[in-house]
Amino acid sequence: MISIKLSPFRGDQPAPSVSTNGFALTINGEVFDFSPLQAGQALPATAVNSEWFTDEITRAGDTLFVTLRLPYGLNPSDAVAFPDPIRVTKAGTVKLPLDAGPDLAELPWAAASVEAP
């Protein structure tokens, strides 16, 4: 099992695409295989060449613990700003909490017409 804690931060980039297979995480197409990490061992996030990992990666028994950065836009929902940890028990895509982007037609400046002087 993989336990993913999310660390939200204000950023304009899209949230990463994350999937798992065993103790390997694939983030935006790049594979990070933590299967060599033995129970009781830890790896500092700085040892992983990725902007998405923060805090150390640890393994306790059959569970891998990782913390991933989660960007959010203006006015995030509570689910995005204060996300619950994600427990991954099977291989596949990890569903991250995301807010829908704004409907551009609803933005205040989109409705206003601008006339040339």
ABEGO torsion letter per residue (X at the ends): XBBBBBBBBBBABBBBBBBBBEABBBBGGBBBBAAABBBGBBBBAAABBBAABBEBBBBBEABBBBBBBBBBBBGBBAAAABBBBBBBABBEBBBBBBBBBBBAAABAAAABBBBBX
